[in-house]
Amino acid sequence: MSNPQTVIVAQPGNGVSAVRHDSIDMQFGPACGVAPVRPALQPVAPLTRTSVGIFGYGAFGQLAARHLSPDFAVCVHDPAATSSDDATIAMGDLATVAGCDIVVLAVPVTTLAAVVQAIAPLLRPGAVVLDVCSVKMEPARIMLDGLPEHVHLIATHPLFGPQSAQDGIAGLKIAVCPLRGRRARIISRFLARQLELDVVLTTPEEHDREAAVAQGLTHLIARIMMRMEDAPGHQTSGRITTRSFELLQQAIDMVRHDTIHVTHAIEAGNPFAAPVRQAFHEHALAVLEEAGRR
């Protein structure tokens, strides 16, 4: 057996590379396939389309399916969605979607445990399972505790949504937390090269600690200002605005249509969010006191 290392061998003309990583042979190409490569000195088999199963076809599930379908055979399962407007997206039953090469859990944290329990006996050995929840510590625990040892686990958080991705996803960030197995490097490479995302490798705890500020405060301020929009005397015609207010309004609009599940996950599902909110409250009171002094 060869020494553990990564070697990339180009295959001219078909855009496919053979990647040997930690003595495991895999194919890597536009579809980020993970099928075994034939032994050395034999012709490389044509790359077959890797299948991606997505559980949850809400706003983000649809966004993910749309960007993944050019490179993968995408199949979706969502009891609330029986069809797709996109002809390239197939709808499948629980077993079909759970049997895909890569399984994406695009469901709220509140329902993640139930989905994990349902798909656990249906996942094929060697499959990659990842979530896209807004917090990472609790989803990571649920997947590690509930999914079999024979699947690779990655916790991810795309740091964008349908609103911020209206002009495309190139350059946007995605947090990737390797949990189990050796597929995080392959998946990260696909995300960076094919989807042109800015991949941030981190741990679930580091993610939640930083997200409590970067995401928690954004949603908190946005929710407060959205409530003020309906309060008498606080509206603006849009004619008299500063650039800073316009940028703040853009930030609010990016999260305006987030579901209550997203807000709950960010504020209640992150163990570091409450101390950040308390600190924000204390500093806000101090600023208000200073502003009221003569």
C-alpha positions in Angstrom: 0.0 0.0 0.0 1.4 3.4 -0.9 2.3 6.1 1.5 -0.6 8.4 2.5 -0.5 11.4 0.2 -2.5 13.3 -2.4 -1.5 13.0 -6.1 -3.5 14.7 -8.9 -3.1 13.1 -12.4 -4.6 15.0 -15.3 -6.6 13.2 -18.0 -6.3 15.4 -21.1 -9.5 16.0 -23.0 -12.1 15.0 -20.4 -11.4 17.4 -17.6 -11.2 14.6 -15.1 -8.3 14.0 -12.6 -7.5 10.9 -10.7 -6.9 11.8 -7.1 -5.1 9.4 -4.7 -5.5 10.5 -1.1 -4.5 8.5 2.0 -4.1 5.3 -0.1 -7.7 5.6 -1.3 -8.3 6.0 -5.0 -11.1 8.3 -6.1 -12.1 10.2 -9.2 -12.4 14.0 -9.0 -13.9 16.1 -11.8 -16.7 18.5 -12.6 -19.1 16.2 -10.7 -16.8 15.7 -7.7 -17.3 12.0 -8.1 -15.9 9.6 -5.6 -16.1 6.4 -7.6 -13.1 4.0 -7.5 -10.5 4.5 -10.2 -9.3 1.5 -12.2 -5.8 0.2 -11.3 -2.8 1.9 -12.8 -1.9 1.2 -16.4 -5.5 0.5 -17.3 -7.8 3.1 -19.1 -9.7 5.3 -16.7 -13.4 4.6 -16.8 -15.7 7.4 -18.0 -16.9 9.6 -15.1 -20.5 8.8 -14.2 -22.7 11.5 -12.7 -22.5 11.4 -9.0 -26.0 11.5 -7.4 -26.9 14.1 -4.8 -30.0 13.7 -2.6 -31.4 16.7 -0.9 -33.8 16.5 2.0 -35.8 19.7 2.2 -37.0 21.7 -0.8 -37.5 25.1 0.9 -35.8 28.3 -0.2 -32.3 27.1 0.4 -33.0 23.5 -0.8 -34.1 25.0 -4.1 -31.0 27.2 -4.3 -28.7 24.3 -3.6 -30.4 22.1 -6.1 -30.2 24.7 -8.8 -26.5 25.2 -8.4 -25.7 21.5 -8.0 -27.8 20.2 -10.9 -25.3 21.1 -13.6 -22.7 18.8 -12.1 -24.8 16.1 -10.3 -27.9 14.0 -10.8 -30.0 15.8 -8.2 -33.0 14.1 -6.5 -35.1 15.8 -3.8 -37.4 14.6 -1.1 -39.8 16.9 0.8 -43.3 15.9 1.9 -44.4 19.5 1.3 -43.2 19.6 -2.3 -44.4 17.0 -4.8 -42.9 18.5 -7.9 -40.2 20.9 -9.1 -40.4 23.6 -11.7 -36.8 22.7 -12.8 -36.9 19.7 -15.2 -33.3 18.8 -14.1 -34.4 18.2 -10.5 -36.1 14.9 -9.8 -38.4 14.2 -6.9 -37.9 10.9 -5.0 -39.1 8.9 -2.1 -37.2 8.7 1.2 -35.2 5.5 0.3 -34.2 6.8 -3.2 -32.9 10.1 -1.9 -31.2 8.5 1.1 -29.4 6.1 -1.2 -27.6 8.8 -3.2 -23.8 9.2 -3.2 -24.0 12.6 -1.4 -26.9 13.4 0.9 -27.6 17.0 1.8 -29.8 17.7 4.9 -31.4 21.1 4.1 -33.9 20.9 6.9 -34.4 23.0 10.1 -32.4 22.1 13.2 -35.7 21.4 14.9 -36.4 18.5 12.5 -32.9 17.3 11.9 -32.9 14.6 14.5 -36.1 13.0 13.0 -34.7 13.1 9.5 -31.4 11.6 10.7 -33.3 8.8 12.4 -35.3 8.1 9.3 -32.4 7.9 6.8 -29.8 6.2 9.0 -30.7 2.6 7.9 -31.0 3.6 4.3 -27.6 5.3 3.7 -25.2 3.3 1.6 -21.6 2.6 2.8 -19.2 5.3 1.7 -21.9 8.0 1.2 -21.2 11.6 2.2 -23.8 13.2 4.5 -23.7 16.9 5.2 -26.1 19.5 6.7 -26.5 23.2 5.9 -27.9 24.4 9.2 -27.1 27.9 10.5 -25.6 26.5 13.7 -23.1 23.7 13.8 -22.5 22.2 17.3 -26.0 20.7 17.7 -26.3 19.4 14.1 -22.8 17.9 14.4 -23.8 16.1 17.6 -27.0 14.8 16.0 -25.3 13.5 12.9 -22.4 11.9 14.8 -24.7 10.2 17.3 -27.4 9.1 14.8 -25.7 8.2 11.6 -23.8 4.9 10.9 -20.0 4.7 11.0 -19.8 3.7 7.4 -20.8 7.2 6.1 -18.6 10.3 5.8 -19.9 13.3 7.8 -19.4 17.0 7.1 -21.1 19.9 8.8 -21.5 22.9 6.6 -23.0 26.4 6.8 -23.4 28.3 3.5 -23.0 31.9 4.8 -25.5 33.2 2.3 -29.1 32.6 1.3 -31.4 33.2 -1.7 -31.4 37.0 -1.2 -27.6 37.4 -1.0 -27.2 34.9 -3.9 -29.4 36.7 -6.3 -26.4 37.7 -8.4 -24.7 34.3 -8.1 -22.7 32.5 -5.4 -19.2 33.0 -6.7 -17.1 34.6 -4.0 -19.6 33.9 -1.2 -18.5 32.0 1.9 -19.3 28.6 3.2 -18.1 27.2 6.5 -17.0 23.5 6.4 -16.5 21.4 9.5 -15.1 17.9 8.9 -16.7 15.4 11.3 -15.9 11.9 10.1 -14.2 10.3 7.2 -11.9 11.6 4.4 -14.2 13.3 2.0 -14.1 16.9 3.4 -11.1 17.7 1.3 -12.7 16.5 -1.9 -16.0 18.3 -1.1 -14.1 21.5 -0.2 -12.1 21.4 -3.4 -15.3 21.1 -5.5 -16.9 24.0 -3.6 -13.9 26.2 -4.2 -13.1 25.3 -7.8 -16.4 24.5 -9.4 -18.8 26.7 -7.4 -16.1 29.3 -6.7 -17.1 29.6 -3.1 -14.8 30.9 -0.4 -14.4 27.8 1.8 -13.7 28.4 5.5 -12.5 25.3 7.3 -13.4 25.4 11.0 -14.8 23.4 13.9 -18.5 23.4 15.0 -17.5 25.3 18.2 -15.4 27.9 16.5 -18.2 28.4 14.0 -20.9 29.0 16.6 -18.7 31.3 18.7 -18.1 33.6 15.7 -21.5 33.3 14.2 -23.1 34.4 17.5 -21.6 37.9 16.7 -21.5 37.9 12.9 -24.9 36.4 12.3 -26.7 36.7 15.6 -26.3 40.5 15.9 -27.2 41.0 12.2 -30.5 39.2 12.7 -31.2 40.9 16.0 -30.7 44.4 14.7 -32.6 43.6 11.5 -35.6 42.3 13.5 -35.6 45.4 15.7 -35.5 47.8 12.7 -38.2 45.8 10.9 -40.5 46.2 13.8 -39.8 49.9 13.8 -40.9 50.2 10.2 -44.5 49.7 11.2 -44.3 52.1 14.2 -45.9 55.5 13.6 -43.4 58.3 12.9 -40.5 56.0 12.0 -41.0 55.6 8.3 -38.8 57.2 5.7 -39.8 58.2 2.1 -36.4 57.0 0.8 -35.5 60.5 -0.4 -33.5 61.6 2.6 -31.1 58.8 3.4 -27.4 58.5 4.0 -25.2 55.9 2.4 -24.7 54.2 5.7 -28.5 53.9 6.2 -28.8 52.5 2.6 -26.2 49.8 3.4 -27.9 49.0 6.6 -31.2 48.7 4.8 -29.6 46.3 2.3 -28.4 44.1 5.1 -31.9 44.0 6.6 -33.4 43.1 3.2 -31.0 40.1 3.0 -32.5 38.5 6.1 -36.0 40.0 5.9 -37.6 36.8 4.4 -35.7 34.3 6.6 -38.1 31.9 8.2 -38.8 31.7 11.9 -36.8 28.4 11.9 -33.7 30.3 10.8 -34.1 33.0 13.4 -34.7 30.4 16.1 -31.6 28.4 15.1 -29.4 31.5 15.1 -30.7 33.0 18.4 -31.8 30.0 20.4 -29.8 27.2 18.9 -26.4 28.8 19.3 -25.1 28.4 22.9 -23.0 31.6 22.4 -25.8 33.8 21.2 -27.4 34.7 24.6 -24.2 36.2 26.1 -23.6 38.2 22.9 -27.2 39.6 23.1 -26.8 40.5 26.7 -23.5 42.3 26.0 -25.2 44.1 23.1 -28.1 45.1 25.4 -25.7 46.5 28.0 -23.7 48.5 25.5 -26.9 49.8 23.9 -28.1 51.1 27.2 -24.7 52.8 27.8 -24.8 54.5 24.4 -28.3 55.7 25.0 -27.3 57.1 28.3 -24.4 58.9 26.8 -26.5 60.2 23.9 -29.0 61.7 26.4 -26.5 63.7 28.4 -26.2 67.4 27.9 
